[in-house]
């Protein structure tokens, strides 16, 4: 496996060639995996975090003796930059699959990137593991895709149901009204579609405001004025741009509704990044509740601490944790398959059913997959900003802190 220094791992993405092959790839007893993730463009930071998780996992597996069922074979990564758009993703995926020594791959990060990449990897019959949310990733009849996060049509309702119940216990009254403010990007409109089509009604929520805005938002005052008049029990805030998130939170605070006074639900892992704290400040973020496909857990405390020390990050988020888990998932499947064969590996991946090993990197008590490749009974992560840190509050078995919810006046 290629040895990555911290400087090379985090700082040199723009200078990297499109594909990095490890020096061990020409040696015997090596199993090659691909990682396709944005290392340049607007999502480069998220791509670096994905890469960090994969590299640390490969290091750990190789240090512990490699794939024992294959005579201690070591893992080696071929890392490709997904770039900034779908065309660049497709080109990078095509270059990757030209290497017939690859046994499996992972990544692409954004759902649109993953959809494009897996069109290529499916034709090459290359097993692919991703954390992307889009339902369509596992609804195209593909046979070589594994998705570990809840689908976007279910992730927000699945997070809201236990969150509302917990809020009812905390505040003495279950929330019954909701205001929605979303940008007009495809991802946030897709997230809202199942909620608008009966999802809120099933949750016992009445929508008292549902407003969309175009990116970038120039003035949040009219939106927050309407929100204040609507007097909702909670707010669903769907934003893509950090500048819009900051402006909305600042305006909420100016109108006396920020800092947890009116609960804000933000369905995006990006809301829990160190960069969000740097851009927003702990004061504005206090009490904001985020939803993600994966997050830290009190049950992972020892492992998280070890990864934090090696990653030199202030905390771990979905991207690093999931990709570390993806490498462990592939390694576990290789052990069970007993050979470095794509079809045998894919069969083993689909047959995964465990509470140990790779399951420890994901919330919930079990890692299992449906025939489509989507994780069975996936558990979304709900975190809340408390004193400058995004701490898991749901599921309760994984919670690092108790939910803070204001009591109705």
MARNU-364704 format. One record per residue (C-alpha): x, y, z; residue number from 1. Coordinates in nm, 4 decimals, always signed. Example, Ala and Ser with C-alpha at 12.3 -4.5 7.8 and 13.67 -1.06 7.14 Angstrom:
2
east:+1.2300&north:-0.4500&up:+0.7800&num:1
east:+1.3670&north:-0.1060&up:+0.7140&num:2
//
This chain:
409
east:+0.0000&north:+0.0000&up:+0.0000&num:1
east:+0.1112&north:+0.3545&up:-0.0679&num:2
east:+0.2251&north:+0.5341&up:+0.2441&num:3
east:+0.0535&north:+0.8759&up:+0.2730&num:4
east:+0.1987&north:+1.1451&up:+0.4946&num:5
east:-0.0361&north:+1.3900&up:+0.6635&num:6
east:+0.0859&north:+1.6643&up:+0.4297&num:7
east:+0.0298&north:+1.4493&up:+0.1244&num:8
east:-0.3019&north:+1.3245&up:+0.2559&num:9
east:-0.4663&north:+1.6516&up:+0.3410&num:10
east:-0.2697&north:+1.9303&up:+0.1810&num:11
east:-0.1791&north:+1.8165&up:-0.1680&num:12
east:-0.5090&north:+1.7356&up:-0.3361&num:13
east:-0.4792&north:+1.9918&up:-0.6145&num:14
east:-0.1308&north:+1.8788&up:-0.7068&num:15
east:-0.2207&north:+1.5094&up:-0.7157&num:16
east:-0.2416&north:+1.3174&up:-1.0408&num:17
east:-0.5854&north:+1.1874&up:-1.1334&num:18
east:-0.5007&north:+0.8374&up:-1.0047&num:19
east:-0.2464&north:+0.7293&up:-0.7453&num:20
east:-0.1364&north:+0.3681&up:-0.7594&num:21
east:+0.0510&north:+0.2185&up:-0.4676&num:22
east:+0.4002&north:+0.0848&up:-0.5259&num:23
east:+0.2828&north:-0.2495&up:-0.3896&num:24
east:+0.0412&north:-0.2973&up:-0.6804&num:25
east:+0.2971&north:-0.4875&up:-0.8842&num:26
east:+0.3781&north:-0.7256&up:-0.6036&num:27
east:+0.2066&north:-1.0530&up:-0.5259&num:28
east:-0.0224&north:-1.0859&up:-0.2256&num:29
east:-0.1826&north:-0.7443&up:-0.2757&num:30
east:-0.5541&north:-0.6674&up:-0.3088&num:31
east:-0.6281&north:-0.3406&up:-0.4854&num:32
east:-0.9214&north:-0.1214&up:-0.3855&num:33
east:-1.0320&north:+0.2038&up:-0.5497&num:34
east:-1.1377&north:+0.5253&up:-0.3809&num:35
east:-1.3100&north:+0.7892&up:-0.5956&num:36
east:-1.3774&north:+1.1117&up:-0.4073&num:37
east:-1.3624&north:+1.4883&up:-0.4752&num:38
east:-1.0121&north:+1.6132&up:-0.3999&num:39
east:-1.0510&north:+1.9401&up:-0.5909&num:40
east:-1.3419&north:+2.1751&up:-0.6424&num:41
east:-1.6122&north:+2.2787&up:-0.3927&num:42
east:-1.6328&north:+1.9404&up:-0.2169&num:43
east:-1.2583&north:+1.8881&up:-0.1724&num:44
east:-1.2709&north:+1.9061&up:+0.2064&num:45
east:-1.5339&north:+1.6318&up:+0.2252&num:46
east:-1.3289&north:+1.4249&up:-0.0169&num:47
east:-1.0197&north:+1.4642&up:+0.1997&num:48
east:-1.2162&north:+1.3388&up:+0.5001&num:49
east:-1.3355&north:+1.0371&up:+0.3005&num:50
east:-0.9800&north:+0.9674&up:+0.1893&num:51
east:-0.8523&north:+0.9997&up:+0.5448&num:52
east:-1.0954&north:+0.7341&up:+0.6694&num:53
east:-1.0027&north:+0.4893&up:+0.3927&num:54
east:-0.6282&north:+0.5341&up:+0.4377&num:55
east:-0.6420&north:+0.4866&up:+0.8153&num:56
east:-0.8511&north:+0.1710&up:+0.7765&num:57
east:-0.6113&north:+0.0228&up:+0.5197&num:58
east:-0.3196&north:+0.0988&up:+0.7506&num:59
east:-0.4936&north:-0.0757&up:+1.0405&num:60
east:-0.5906&north:-0.3853&up:+0.8431&num:61
east:-0.2430&north:-0.4258&up:+0.6977&num:62
east:-0.0762&north:-0.3672&up:+1.0354&num:63
east:-0.2910&north:-0.6452&up:+1.1841&num:64
east:-0.1834&north:-0.8987&up:+0.9237&num:65
east:-0.3888&north:-0.8179&up:+0.6138&num:66
east:-0.6590&north:-1.0529&up:+0.4821&num:67
east:-0.5872&north:-1.3727&up:+0.6696&num:68
east:-0.8108&north:-1.5929&up:+0.4504&num:69
east:-0.5912&north:-1.4907&up:+0.1577&num:70
east:-0.2574&north:-1.5650&up:+0.3195&num:71
east:-0.2168&north:-1.2216&up:+0.4787&num:72
east:-0.2650&north:-1.0311&up:+0.1516&num:73
east:-0.2278&north:-0.6564&up:+0.2015&num:74
east:-0.4736&north:-0.3934&up:+0.0832&num:75
east:-0.3620&north:-0.1210&up:-0.1554&num:76
east:-0.5554&north:+0.1902&up:-0.2568&num:77
east:-0.5891&north:+0.3460&up:-0.6013&num:78
east:-0.7173&north:+0.6971&up:-0.5265&num:79
east:-0.8876&north:+0.9074&up:-0.7944&num:80
east:-1.0022&north:+1.2688&up:-0.7815&num:81
east:-1.3741&north:+1.2934&up:-0.8628&num:82
east:-1.3274&north:+1.6621&up:-0.9403&num:83
east:-1.6010&north:+1.9228&up:-0.9406&num:84
east:-1.8689&north:+1.7928&up:-1.1765&num:85
east:-2.0339&north:+1.4814&up:-1.3166&num:86
east:-1.8252&north:+1.4835&up:-1.6333&num:87
east:-1.5026&north:+1.4738&up:-1.4319&num:88
east:-1.6420&north:+1.1976&up:-1.2109&num:89
east:-1.7302&north:+0.9838&up:-1.5127&num:90
east:-1.3860&north:+1.0309&up:-1.6674&num:91
east:-1.2119&north:+0.9420&up:-1.3411&num:92
east:-1.4285&north:+0.6322&up:-1.2970&num:93
east:-1.3458&north:+0.5201&up:-1.6509&num:94
east:-0.9741&north:+0.5531&up:-1.5813&num:95
east:-1.0141&north:+0.3560&up:-1.2601&num:96
east:-1.2023&north:+0.0606&up:-1.4069&num:97
east:-0.9410&north:+0.0245&up:-1.6786&num:98
east:-0.7304&north:-0.1359&up:-1.4037&num:99
east:-0.8575&north:-0.4937&up:-1.4066&num:100
east:-0.6636&north:-0.5724&up:-1.0875&num:101
east:-0.9132&north:-0.3719&up:-0.8821&num:102
east:-1.1347&north:-0.5935&up:-0.6662&num:103
east:-1.3713&north:-0.3281&up:-0.5246&num:104
east:-1.4175&north:+0.0456&up:-0.4916&num:105
east:-1.5855&north:+0.3065&up:-0.2755&num:106
east:-1.6757&north:+0.6722&up:-0.2554&num:107
east:-1.7895&north:+0.9520&up:-0.4928&num:108
east:-1.9505&north:+1.1419&up:-0.1944&num:109
east:-2.2285&north:+1.3534&up:-0.3545&num:110
east:-2.5227&north:+1.1471&up:-0.4769&num:111
east:-2.5025&north:+1.2960&up:-0.8278&num:112
east:-2.1341&north:+1.1963&up:-0.8408&num:113
east:-2.2113&north:+0.8460&up:-0.7139&num:114
east:-2.4897&north:+0.7980&up:-0.9691&num:115
east:-2.2503&north:+0.8892&up:-1.2502&num:116
east:-1.9604&north:+0.6800&up:-1.1180&num:117
east:-2.1676&north:+0.3677&up:-1.0617&num:118
east:-2.2945&north:+0.3751&up:-1.4205&num:119
east:-1.9308&north:+0.3056&up:-1.5081&num:120
east:-1.8425&north:+0.0654&up:-1.2269&num:121
east:-2.1584&north:-0.1409&up:-1.2803&num:122
east:-2.0621&north:-0.2098&up:-1.6417&num:123
east:-1.7189&north:-0.3199&up:-1.5184&num:124
east:-1.8868&north:-0.5442&up:-1.2555&num:125
east:-1.6788&north:-0.3740&up:-0.9879&num:126
east:-1.8386&north:-0.3895&up:-0.6388&num:127
east:-1.8903&north:-0.0335&up:-0.5153&num:128
east:-1.9625&north:+0.0874&up:-0.1601&num:129
east:-2.0989&north:+0.4368&up:-0.0932&num:130
east:-2.2498&north:+0.6542&up:+0.1808&num:131
east:-2.4553&north:+0.8618&up:-0.0680&num:132
east:-2.8240&north:+0.9029&up:+0.0137&num:133
east:-3.0161&north:+0.9163&up:-0.3185&num:134
east:-3.2807&north:+0.6424&up:-0.3462&num:135
east:-3.1986&north:+0.5901&up:-0.7146&num:136
east:-2.8485&north:+0.4645&up:-0.6319&num:137
east:-2.9981&north:+0.1289&up:-0.5326&num:138
east:-3.3188&north:+0.1448&up:-0.7397&num:139
east:-3.1751&north:+0.1036&up:-1.0906&num:140
east:-3.1556&north:-0.2739&up:-1.0834&num:141
east:-2.7772&north:-0.2658&up:-1.0414&num:142
east:-2.6013&north:-0.5710&up:-0.8950&num:143
east:-2.2669&north:-0.4260&up:-0.7813&num:144
east:-2.3637&north:-0.1381&up:-0.5477&num:145
east:-2.3746&north:-0.1273&up:-0.1667&num:146
east:-2.5166&north:+0.1796&up:+0.0147&num:147
east:-2.4675&north:+0.2095&up:+0.3907&num:148
east:-2.6745&north:+0.5256&up:+0.4587&num:149
east:-3.0527&north:+0.5530&up:+0.4782&num:150
east:-3.2093&north:+0.6645&up:+0.1453&num:151
east:-3.2973&north:+1.0315&up:+0.1138&num:152
east:-3.6724&north:+0.9560&up:+0.0984&num:153
east:-3.6579&north:+0.7994&up:+0.4452&num:154
east:-3.3698&north:+0.9631&up:+0.6291&num:155
east:-3.5539&north:+1.2762&up:+0.7483&num:156
east:-3.8805&north:+1.1014&up:+0.8478&num:157
east:-3.6773&north:+0.8274&up:+1.0198&num:158
east:-3.4875&north:+1.0935&up:+1.2125&num:159
east:-3.7917&north:+1.3067&up:+1.2936&num:160
east:-4.0083&north:+1.0297&up:+1.4390&num:161
east:-3.7865&north:+0.9425&up:+1.7392&num:162
east:-3.6741&north:+1.3054&up:+1.7650&num:163
east:-4.0324&north:+1.4268&up:+1.8089&num:164
east:-4.0980&north:+1.1565&up:+2.0678&num:165
east:-3.7841&north:+1.2525&up:+2.2597&num:166
east:-3.8745&north:+1.6209&up:+2.2328&num:167
east:-4.2180&north:+1.5422&up:+2.3772&num:168
east:-4.0579&north:+1.3770&up:+2.6800&num:169
east:-3.8101&north:+1.6609&up:+2.7250&num:170
east:-4.0544&north:+1.9490&up:+2.6836&num:171
east:-4.3666&north:+1.7823&up:+2.8210&num:172
east:-4.5501&north:+1.8372&up:+2.4921&num:173
east:-4.4901&north:+1.6755&up:+2.1537&num:174
east:-4.4280&north:+1.9306&up:+1.8744&num:175
east:-4.7263&north:+1.9606&up:+1.6395&num:176
east:-4.6381&north:+2.2405&up:+1.3950&num:177
east:-4.3410&north:+2.2885&up:+1.1641&num:178
east:-4.2063&north:+2.5640&up:+0.9405&num:179
east:-3.9901&north:+2.4736&up:+0.6410&num:180
east:-3.7330&north:+2.6984&up:+0.4737&num:181
east:-3.5394&north:+2.5337&up:+0.1904&num:182
east:-3.3179&north:+2.6455&up:-0.0918&num:183
east:-3.4249&north:+2.5417&up:-0.4410&num:184
east:-3.1408&north:+2.2961&up:-0.5027&num:185
east:-3.2302&north:+1.9460&up:-0.6221&num:186
east:-3.1095&north:+1.7747&up:-0.3049&num:187
east:-3.3227&north:+1.9799&up:-0.0651&num:188
east:-3.6298&north:+1.9632&up:-0.2868&num:189
east:-3.5854&north:+1.5846&up:-0.3089&num:190
east:-3.5572&north:+1.5659&up:+0.0706&num:191
east:-3.8835&north:+1.7584&up:+0.1053&num:192
east:-4.0880&north:+1.5625&up:-0.1488&num:193
east:-4.1814&north:+1.2628&up:+0.0725&num:194
east:-4.2545&north:+1.4968&up:+0.3632&num:195
east:-4.4859&north:+1.7133&up:+0.1560&num:196
east:-4.6619&north:+1.4048&up:+0.0186&num:197
east:-4.8017&north:+1.2854&up:+0.3474&num:198
east:-4.4821&north:+1.2513&up:+0.5493&num:199
east:-4.5559&north:+1.5391&up:+0.7843&num:200
east:-4.9139&north:+1.4192&up:+0.8323&num:201
east:-4.7922&north:+1.0720&up:+0.9339&num:202
east:-4.5622&north:+1.2354&up:+1.1876&num:203
east:-4.8496&north:+1.4361&up:+1.3344&num:204
east:-4.7068&north:+1.7665&up:+1.2127&num:205
east:-4.8983&north:+2.0531&up:+1.0556&num:206
east:-4.7018&north:+2.2681&up:+0.8128&num:207
east:-4.7549&north:+2.6346&up:+0.9019&num:208
east:-4.4934&north:+2.7638&up:+0.6567&num:209
east:-4.3227&north:+2.6139&up:+0.3514&num:210
east:-4.0942&north:+2.8576&up:+0.1703&num:211
east:-3.8236&north:+2.8067&up:-0.0925&num:212
east:-3.5486&north:+3.0525&up:-0.1818&num:213
east:-3.2925&north:+3.0766&up:-0.4601&num:214
east:-2.9217&north:+3.0425&up:-0.3849&num:215
east:-2.7591&north:+3.2694&up:-0.2772&num:216
east:-2.9972&north:+3.4291&up:-0.0294&num:217
east:-2.9464&north:+3.8064&up:-0.0148&num:218
east:-3.1836&north:+3.8952&up:+0.2701&num:219
east:-3.3309&north:+3.6501&up:+0.5233&num:220
east:-3.5441&north:+3.9074&up:+0.7055&num:221
east:-3.8725&north:+3.8508&up:+0.5110&num:222
east:-3.8454&north:+3.4739&up:+0.5637&num:223
east:-3.7785&north:+3.5033&up:+0.9365&num:224
east:-4.0555&north:+3.7602&up:+0.9783&num:225
east:-4.3013&north:+3.5118&up:+0.8251&num:226
east:-4.1598&north:+3.2375&up:+1.0446&num:227
east:-4.2071&north:+3.4460&up:+1.3602&num:228
east:-4.5676&north:+3.5158&up:+1.2668&num:229
east:-4.6271&north:+3.1423&up:+1.2017&num:230
east:-4.5039&north:+3.0509&up:+1.5548&num:231
east:-4.3964&north:+2.6928&up:+1.4710&num:232
east:-4.2872&north:+2.4359&up:+1.7263&num:233
east:-3.9800&north:+2.3616&up:+1.5124&num:234
east:-3.8080&north:+2.4716&up:+1.1919&num:235
east:-3.6723&north:+2.2527&up:+0.9119&num:236
east:-3.3853&north:+2.4383&up:+0.7475&num:237
east:-3.2612&north:+2.2938&up:+0.4176&num:238
east:-2.9544&north:+2.4823&up:+0.2970&num:239
east:-2.6632&north:+2.3977&up:+0.0707&num:240
east:-2.4453&north:+2.7093&up:+0.0860&num:241
east:-2.2720&north:+2.7966&up:+0.4129&num:242
east:-2.3364&north:+3.1665&up:+0.3488&num:243
east:-2.7128&north:+3.1018&up:+0.3393&num:244
east:-2.6976&north:+2.8936&up:+0.6565&num:245
east:-2.5087&north:+3.1686&up:+0.8363&num:246
east:-2.7450&north:+3.4433&up:+0.7214&num:247
east:-3.0556&north:+3.2494&up:+0.8279&num:248
east:-2.9148&north:+3.1627&up:+1.1710&num:249
east:-2.7950&north:+3.5173&up:+1.2295&num:250
east:-3.1368&north:+3.6563&up:+1.1377&num:251
east:-3.3117&north:+3.4005&up:+1.3599&num:252
east:-3.0954&north:+3.5178&up:+1.6494&num:253
east:-3.1612&north:+3.8857&up:+1.5721&num:254
east:-3.5353&north:+3.8148&up:+1.5918&num:255
east:-3.4930&north:+3.6357&up:+1.9253&num:256
east:-3.5549&north:+3.2873&up:+1.7801&num:257
east:-3.2003&north:+3.1521&up:+1.7641&num:258
east:-2.9757&north:+2.9588&up:+2.0036&num:259
east:-3.2303&north:+2.6820&up:+2.0537&num:260
east:-3.5262&north:+2.9048&up:+2.1434&num:261
east:-3.7043&north:+2.7619&up:+1.8395&num:262
east:-3.5577&north:+2.4191&up:+1.7534&num:263
east:-3.3849&north:+2.4137&up:+1.4136&num:264
east:-3.3506&north:+2.0824&up:+1.2263&num:265
east:-3.0837&north:+2.0889&up:+0.9542&num:266
east:-3.0784&north:+1.7713&up:+0.7383&num:267
east:-2.7174&north:+1.7634&up:+0.6209&num:268
east:-2.3914&north:+1.6224&up:+0.7553&num:269
east:-2.2284&north:+1.9483&up:+0.6452&num:270
east:-2.3959&north:+2.1180&up:+0.9426&num:271
east:-2.1693&north:+1.9205&up:+1.1754&num:272
east:-1.8309&north:+2.0020&up:+1.0228&num:273
east:-1.5501&north:+2.1992&up:+1.1915&num:274
east:-1.5754&north:+2.4400&up:+0.8975&num:275
east:-1.9351&north:+2.5188&up:+0.9951&num:276
east:-1.8183&north:+2.6118&up:+1.3447&num:277
east:-1.5440&north:+2.8301&up:+1.1986&num:278
east:-1.7859&north:+3.0097&up:+0.9668&num:279
east:-2.0805&north:+3.0388&up:+1.2064&num:280
east:-1.9408&north:+3.0502&up:+1.5568&num:281
east:-2.0580&north:+2.8428&up:+1.8517&num:282
east:-2.3035&north:+3.1121&up:+1.9598&num:283
east:-2.5181&north:+3.0877&up:+1.6453&num:284
east:-2.4902&north:+2.7075&up:+1.6194&num:285
east:-2.5890&north:+2.6331&up:+1.9794&num:286
east:-2.8901&north:+2.4022&up:+1.9856&num:287
east:-2.9050&north:+2.3378&up:+1.6092&num:288
east:-2.9990&north:+1.9760&up:+1.5366&num:289
east:-2.8391&north:+1.8034&up:+1.2373&num:290
east:-2.9311&north:+1.4861&up:+1.0505&num:291
east:-2.6726&north:+1.2639&up:+0.8816&num:292
east:-2.6259&north:+0.9116&up:+0.7538&num:293
east:-2.3684&north:+0.8311&up:+1.0220&num:294
east:-2.2049&north:+0.9971&up:+1.3227&num:295
east:-2.0022&north:+0.9230&up:+1.6342&num:296
east:-2.1338&north:+0.7011&up:+1.9133&num:297
east:-2.0582&north:+0.6594&up:+2.2810&num:298
east:-2.0158&north:+0.2898&up:+2.2002&num:299
east:-1.7303&north:+0.3788&up:+1.9647&num:300
east:-1.5522&north:+0.5990&up:+2.2165&num:301
east:-1.2207&north:+0.4096&up:+2.2286&num:302
east:-1.1993&north:+0.3687&up:+1.8510&num:303
east:-1.3017&north:+0.7297&up:+1.7928&num:304
east:-1.0269&north:+0.8546&up:+2.0237&num:305
east:-0.7629&north:+0.6520&up:+1.8410&num:306
east:-0.8813&north:+0.7779&up:+1.5017&num:307
east:-0.8953&north:+1.1368&up:+1.6246&num:308
east:-0.5357&north:+1.1265&up:+1.7436&num:309
east:-0.4156&north:+0.9899&up:+1.4107&num:310
east:-0.6407&north:+1.2037&up:+1.1927&num:311
east:-0.5577&north:+1.5261&up:+1.3792&num:312
east:-0.9176&north:+1.6427&up:+1.3355&num:313
east:-1.1170&north:+1.8239&up:+1.6080&num:314
east:-1.3890&north:+1.5570&up:+1.5806&num:315
east:-1.5015&north:+1.2818&up:+1.3455&num:316
east:-1.7971&north:+1.3101&up:+1.1095&num:317
east:-1.9896&north:+1.0906&up:+0.8665&num:318
east:-1.7320&north:+1.1013&up:+0.5855&num:319
east:-1.4307&north:+0.9706&up:+0.7782&num:320
east:-1.6236&north:+0.7221&up:+0.9922&num:321
east:-1.8202&north:+0.5714&up:+0.7041&num:322
east:-1.5236&north:+0.5310&up:+0.4741&num:323
east:-1.3201&north:+0.3690&up:+0.7514&num:324
east:-1.6172&north:+0.1362&up:+0.7947&num:325
east:-1.6404&north:+0.0728&up:+0.4196&num:326
east:-1.2843&north:-0.0567&up:+0.4075&num:327
east:-1.3544&north:-0.2805&up:+0.7081&num:328
east:-1.6733&north:-0.4020&up:+0.5381&num:329
east:-1.4837&north:-0.4975&up:+0.2211&num:330
east:-1.2082&north:-0.6658&up:+0.4242&num:331
east:-1.4671&north:-0.8636&up:+0.6225&num:332
east:-1.6353&north:-0.9758&up:+0.2992&num:333
east:-1.2979&north:-1.0798&up:+0.1528&num:334
east:-1.2333&north:-1.2937&up:+0.4594&num:335
east:-1.5676&north:-1.4667&up:+0.4092&num:336
east:-1.5335&north:-1.4936&up:+0.0304&num:337
east:-1.1909&north:-1.6539&up:+0.0623&num:338
east:-1.0764&north:-1.5189&up:-0.2738&num:339
east:-1.0100&north:-1.1847&up:-0.4386&num:340
east:-1.2817&north:-1.2235&up:-0.7002&num:341
east:-1.5340&north:-0.9477&up:-0.7781&num:342
east:-1.8415&north:-1.1713&up:-0.7991&num:343
east:-1.7467&north:-1.3708&up:-0.4894&num:344
east:-1.6821&north:-1.0457&up:-0.3016&num:345
east:-2.0161&north:-0.8960&up:-0.4057&num:346
east:-2.1976&north:-1.2099&up:-0.2916&num:347
east:-2.0222&north:-1.1856&up:+0.0446&num:348
east:-2.1021&north:-0.8140&up:+0.0783&num:349
east:-2.4729&north:-0.8769&up:+0.0224&num:350
east:-2.4615&north:-1.1626&up:+0.2743&num:351
east:-2.3188&north:-0.9358&up:+0.5484&num:352
east:-2.5147&north:-0.9713&up:+0.8725&num:353
east:-2.3147&north:-0.8692&up:+1.1761&num:354
east:-2.3028&north:-0.6593&up:+1.4920&num:355
east:-1.9240&north:-0.6820&up:+1.5095&num:356
east:-1.6298&north:-0.5626&up:+1.3019&num:357
east:-1.7461&north:-0.3100&up:+1.0399&num:358
east:-2.0832&north:-0.2689&up:+1.2173&num:359
east:-1.9026&north:-0.0832&up:+1.4961&num:360
east:-1.8437&north:+0.2077&up:+1.2572&num:361
east:-2.2139&north:+0.2632&up:+1.1914&num:362
east:-2.5015&north:+0.3619&up:+1.4172&num:363
east:-2.7577&north:+0.0978&up:+1.5038&num:364
east:-2.7021&north:-0.2541&up:+1.6294&num:365
east:-2.6635&north:-0.4429&up:+1.3019&num:366
east:-2.5099&north:-0.4165&up:+0.9555&num:367
east:-2.7128&north:-0.6052&up:+0.6975&num:368
east:-2.8148&north:-0.5420&up:+0.3366&num:369
east:-3.1216&north:-0.5860&up:+0.1207&num:370
east:-3.1041&north:-0.7527&up:-0.2204&num:371
east:-3.0854&north:-0.4074&up:-0.3803&num:372
east:-2.7638&north:-0.3313&up:-0.1909&num:373
east:-2.9216&north:-0.0734&up:+0.0426&num:374
east:-2.8578&north:-0.1239&up:+0.4121&num:375
east:-3.1485&north:-0.2997&up:+0.5827&num:376
east:-3.3195&north:-0.0987&up:+0.8588&num:377
east:-3.0654&north:+0.1848&up:+0.8450&num:378
east:-3.0557&north:+0.4209&up:+1.1410&num:379
east:-3.0040&north:+0.7933&up:+1.0694&num:380
east:-2.7838&north:+0.9988&up:+1.2969&num:381
east:-2.9235&north:+1.2988&up:+1.4835&num:382
east:-2.6691&north:+1.5327&up:+1.6417&num:383
east:-2.7027&north:+1.8617&up:+1.8285&num:384
east:-2.4586&north:+2.1469&up:+1.8727&num:385
east:-2.3638&north:+2.1829&up:+2.2375&num:386
east:-2.0900&north:+2.4200&up:+2.3536&num:387
east:-1.9171&north:+2.4199&up:+2.0168&num:388
east:-1.9436&north:+2.0469&up:+1.9356&num:389
east:-2.1964&north:+1.8392&up:+1.7362&num:390
east:-2.2855&north:+1.5501&up:+1.9682&num:391
east:-2.5039&north:+1.2509&up:+1.8829&num:392
east:-2.8439&north:+1.2599&up:+2.0568&num:393
east:-3.0153&north:+0.9807&up:+1.8566&num:394
east:-3.0368&north:+0.6871&up:+1.8410&num:395
east:-3.0467&north:+0.6795&up:+2.2193&num:396
east:-2.8239&north:+0.3703&up:+2.2448&num:397
east:-2.5482&north:+0.5674&up:+2.0697&num:398
east:-2.6216&north:+0.9084&up:+2.2216&num:399
east:-2.3276&north:+1.1112&up:+2.3526&num:400
east:-2.5560&north:+1.3768&up:+2.5060&num:401
east:-2.9198&north:+1.4383&up:+2.5921&num:402
east:-3.1410&north:+1.6329&up:+2.3543&num:403
east:-3.1990&north:+1.9955&up:+2.4588&num:404
east:-3.5488&north:+2.1098&up:+2.3631&num:405
east:-3.7146&north:+2.4284&up:+2.4884&num:406
east:-4.0312&north:+2.3947&up:+2.6919&num:407
east:-4.3325&north:+2.5651&up:+2.5311&num:408
east:-4.4156&north:+2.9010&up:+2.6867&num:409
//
